[in-house]
């Protein structure tokens, strides 16, 4: 990698004590990319790092004075879904940091390929700001191609949102951590089974990830049709903004107004808490028409991100290879 990275820069593994400095680097990168923070809290980063093998799956670039100049990580889900994110501090562009980190992440991803089902296609995805032409060109030079676009959408809760209109026979309640976690997971997984790029996540993994930093059961809403779950909305608060982390309704409950009702219910709850903005991320090409739903309830796109993919091994898509394609988001 030394032939790419500027001589005065160095690469090392991150340590737990680096979290605050890396968080500041991410904030600087977000501000340069989008003009604002993406709402990723320091404690959330620490929680993510606790589940990550920093000695194998993450890297830092250090500048001439030891300053944090870049950060990257790669993660996998059951060895068939591999994702990487690369960040370079805006004060250190043009020093070969991005290229170096991209190649390190790919080298690590390739070590996971033998662990995936032998017939499964393996693709490494790299997520970037879709409007960053330099980043897009860099990935394309490294053999990546755009595969999917995602939008970040938001609504400002100036006025009280409309009261939810529930489909006949549907009621809603908040979660009980002792009783409802599995129904939330199973309902979301069923609804997400036809979404692009998702891989089945074991319940224990899903629970650990979802019930970590920021978990608040009063922001998890379960819609019930009699004794059967009909849909879920999983919310959280980060840096003062409300988030709808997952909105999901299985096929029989789509296009019946349930999604809009869950959103209006969540918006009303956030507003009563004094939260003025709610955000979420959505697949711009969702076959369920999710973007149109969010626009109908007053949300507007504020960012666009691109998932660039590089095939590491040809084969069948995970669903056809027996791995499933559903996760609870």
C-alpha positions in Angstrom: 0.0 0.0 0.0 3.0 2.3 0.5 3.1 3.0 -3.3 -0.3 4.7 -2.9 -0.2 6.3 0.5 1.8 9.5 0.9 5.1 8.9 2.7 4.3 11.0 5.7 1.1 9.0 6.5 0.8 5.8 8.4 -1.9 3.1 8.9 -2.7 1.4 12.2 -5.5 -0.4 13.9 -7.9 1.7 16.0 -8.1 1.2 19.8 -11.0 1.8 22.1 -9.4 5.0 23.3 -9.5 6.4 19.8 -13.3 6.5 19.7 -13.7 10.2 20.5 -11.1 11.2 17.9 -12.7 8.9 15.2 -16.1 10.3 16.0 -14.8 13.8 15.4 -13.3 12.7 12.1 -16.6 11.2 11.0 -18.4 14.5 12.0 -15.9 16.5 9.9 -16.4 14.1 7.0 -20.2 14.4 7.2 -20.0 18.2 7.4 -17.9 18.3 4.2 -20.1 15.8 2.4 -23.6 16.9 3.5 -23.2 20.2 5.4 -24.4 18.6 8.6 -24.0 15.7 10.9 -25.6 12.4 10.1 -26.8 11.9 13.6 -24.3 9.3 14.7 -23.6 9.6 18.4 -20.3 8.9 20.2 -21.9 6.3 22.4 -23.4 4.6 19.4 -20.0 4.4 17.8 -18.6 2.8 21.0 -21.5 0.4 21.0 -20.8 -0.6 17.4 -17.1 -1.0 18.2 -17.9 -3.4 21.1 -19.3 -5.8 18.5 -16.5 -5.3 16.0 -13.1 -7.0 15.8 -11.1 -3.8 15.6 -7.8 -5.7 15.3 -9.0 -7.3 12.0 -11.9 -5.3 10.6 -11.0 -1.6 11.0 -8.1 0.7 10.1 -7.0 4.3 10.8 -4.8 6.6 8.8 -2.6 9.0 10.8 -1.3 12.3 9.4 2.2 13.7 9.7 1.6 14.9 13.2 -0.3 11.8 14.3 -3.7 13.4 13.7 -6.6 11.2 12.6 -6.8 11.5 8.9 -8.9 8.5 7.8 -11.0 5.6 9.1 -12.4 2.5 7.5 -14.2 -0.7 8.6 -15.6 -3.7 6.9 -18.4 -6.0 8.3 -20.1 -9.1 7.3 -23.5 -10.8 7.9 -23.3 -14.6 7.7 -20.4 -14.1 5.2 -22.8 -13.4 2.3 -23.4 -9.7 3.0 -20.2 -7.7 3.2 -20.2 -3.9 3.6 -17.5 -1.3 4.0 -17.4 2.4 4.8 -14.4 4.7 4.2 -13.9 8.1 5.7 -11.2 10.7 5.0 -10.8 13.9 6.9 -11.4 16.8 4.5 -8.1 18.3 5.5 -6.3 15.2 4.1 -7.7 14.7 0.7 -5.4 13.7 -2.2 -2.9 11.8 -0.1 -3.9 8.2 -1.1 -5.8 7.5 2.1 -9.1 6.6 0.4 -7.5 4.2 -2.1 -5.3 2.6 0.7 -8.3 2.0 3.0 -10.5 0.7 0.1 -7.8 -1.9 -0.7 -7.3 -3.0 2.9 -11.0 -3.5 3.3 -11.2 -5.6 0.2 -8.3 -7.7 1.3 -10.1 -8.5 4.6 -13.4 -9.2 2.8 -11.7 -11.8 0.6 -10.7 -13.8 3.7 -14.4 -14.3 4.4 -15.3 -15.8 1.0 -14.3 -19.4 1.9 -16.7 -19.2 4.9 -19.7 -18.4 2.8 -21.9 -21.1 1.2 -19.9 -22.4 -1.8 -22.6 -21.6 -4.3 -23.3 -18.1 -3.0 -22.3 -14.9 -4.9 -20.1 -12.7 -2.8 -20.1 -8.9 -3.3 -18.4 -6.2 -1.3 -20.4 -3.0 -1.0 -19.0 0.4 -0.3 -21.3 3.2 0.8 -20.7 6.8 -0.3 -22.4 10.1 -0.9 -23.9 9.6 -4.4 -23.2 13.3 -5.2 -19.5 13.1 -4.5 -18.1 12.7 -8.0 -14.5 12.2 -6.8 -15.5 9.3 -4.5 -17.6 7.7 -7.3 -14.6 7.9 -9.7 -12.3 6.4 -7.1 -14.5 3.4 -6.5 -15.0 2.9 -10.3 -11.2 2.9 -10.7 -11.0 0.2 -8.1 -13.5 -2.0 -9.9 -16.7 -1.1 -8.3 -20.0 -0.2 -10.0 -23.1 1.5 -8.7 -25.8 -1.0 -7.6 -28.3 0.8 -5.5 -29.3 4.3 -4.2 -30.7 5.1 -0.8 -32.3 8.4 0.3 -32.3 10.0 3.7 -35.7 11.6 4.3 -36.9 13.9 7.0 -39.9 15.8 8.2 -40.0 18.9 10.4 -42.8 18.6 12.9 -43.9 22.2 13.1 -47.6 21.4 13.3 -49.2 18.5 14.9 -49.3 15.6 12.5 -52.6 14.0 11.5 -54.1 11.5 13.8 -53.4 8.0 12.6 -56.2 6.2 10.7 -55.9 2.5 11.4 -57.2 -0.2 9.2 -60.3 -1.9 10.6 -59.5 -4.2 13.5 -55.9 -2.9 14.0 -54.7 -1.5 17.3 -51.2 -0.4 18.3 -49.1 -0.5 21.5 -45.5 0.1 22.6 -43.1 -2.8 23.2 -42.6 -4.8 26.3 -38.9 -5.8 26.3 -39.7 -9.0 28.1 -42.5 -10.1 25.8 -42.4 -8.4 22.4 -38.9 -8.5 21.1 -39.3 -11.7 19.1 -42.7 -10.6 17.5 -41.0 -7.4 16.4 -38.1 -9.3 14.9 -40.2 -11.9 13.1 -42.7 -9.4 11.8 -40.0 -7.1 10.5 -38.1 -10.0 9.0 -41.2 -11.3 7.2 -41.9 -7.8 5.8 -38.2 -7.3 4.7 -37.9 -10.6 2.9 -38.3 -9.1 -0.5 -36.1 -6.1 0.1 -32.8 -5.7 -1.9 -29.6 -6.9 -0.3 -30.9 -8.2 3.0 -29.7 -11.4 4.6 -31.3 -13.4 7.3 -30.1 -12.4 10.7 -30.3 -14.7 13.6 -32.6 -13.5 16.4 -29.9 -13.3 19.0 -27.8 -11.1 16.7 -30.7 -8.9 15.8 -31.7 -8.5 19.5 -28.1 -7.5 20.5 -27.9 -4.9 17.7 -31.3 -3.5 18.2 -31.3 -3.4 22.0 -27.9 -1.7 22.3 -27.3 2.1 22.5 -30.4 4.2 22.2 -32.9 1.4 22.8 -36.1 2.8 24.1 -39.1 0.3 24.1 -41.6 3.2 24.3 -40.4 4.1 20.7 -41.1 0.7 19.3 -44.7 0.3 18.1 -46.4 -3.0 17.3 -49.6 -3.0 15.2 -51.9 -5.9 16.1 -54.8 -7.4 14.1 -56.5 -9.3 16.9 -53.8 -11.6 18.2 -51.6 -11.4 15.1 -48.9 -8.8 14.5 -49.6 -6.7 11.4 -46.7 -4.2 11.3 -44.0 -2.6 13.3 -42.2 0.8 13.6 -38.9 0.8 15.5 -37.8 4.3 16.6 -34.9 5.9 18.4 -33.5 9.3 19.2 -30.0 10.4 18.1 -28.5 13.9 18.6 -31.9 15.3 19.4 -33.6 14.0 16.2 -36.2 11.2 16.0 -35.5 8.2 13.8 -37.7 5.6 12.3 -35.1 2.9 12.0 -37.5 0.2 10.6 -41.0 0.5 9.3 -42.4 -2.9 8.2 -45.6 -4.5 7.3 -45.9 -8.0 5.8 -47.4 -8.4 2.3 -51.1 -8.8 3.3 -51.0 -5.5 5.2 -49.4 -3.4 2.5 -51.4 -0.7 0.7 -54.0 -0.6 3.4 -52.9 2.5 5.1 -51.0 0.8 7.9 -47.6 2.3 7.1 -49.0 5.8 7.1 -50.8 5.1 10.4 -47.7 3.9 12.0 -45.7 6.9 10.8 -48.3 9.4 12.0 -48.4 7.6 15.4 -44.6 7.8 15.6 -44.6 11.5 14.5 -47.2 12.4 17.2 -45.2 10.6 19.9 -42.0 12.4 18.9 -43.7 15.8 18.8 -45.2 15.2 22.3 -41.6 14.6 23.5 -40.5 17.9 22.1 -38.6 16.5 19.1 -39.0 18.6 16.0 -37.4 16.5 13.3 -37.8 12.9 12.3 -35.6 11.1 9.8 -35.3 7.7 8.1 -33.4 6.0 5.3 -35.1 4.3 2.3 -34.2 2.3 -0.8 -34.8 4.7 -3.7 -35.9 1.7 -5.8 -38.0 -0.1 -3.3 -40.6 -2.3 -4.9 -43.0 -1.6 -2.1 -43.3 2.1 -3.0 -41.9 3.2 0.3 -40.5 6.5 -1.1 -44.0 7.5 -2.2 -45.4 6.6 1.2 -42.9 8.8 2.9 -43.6 11.7 0.5 -47.3 11.4 1.1 -46.9 11.9 4.9 -44.7 15.0 4.3 -41.2 13.7 4.3 -38.6 15.0 1.8 -35.2 13.7 0.7 -32.2 15.5 2.2 -29.4 13.2 1.1 -28.7 10.5 -1.4 -26.2 7.7 -0.8 -25.0 5.1 -3.3 -24.1 1.5 -2.7 -21.2 0.6 -5.0 -20.5 -3.1 -5.4 -17.5 -5.3 -6.5 -18.1 -8.9 -7.1 -15.5 -11.0 -5.2 -16.9 -14.4 -6.3 -19.6 -15.2 -8.9 -22.5 -17.4 -7.9 -26.2 -17.5 -6.9 -27.8 -14.7 -5.0 -28.0 -15.5 -1.2 -31.7 -16.3 -1.4 -31.1 -19.0 -4.0 -28.1 -20.3 -2.2 -30.2 -21.1 0.8 -29.3 -18.2 3.0 -32.5 -16.2 2.8 -32.7 -12.4 2.2 -34.5 -11.1 5.2 -33.3 -9.1 8.1 -35.3 -6.9 10.4 -33.6 -3.8 9.1 
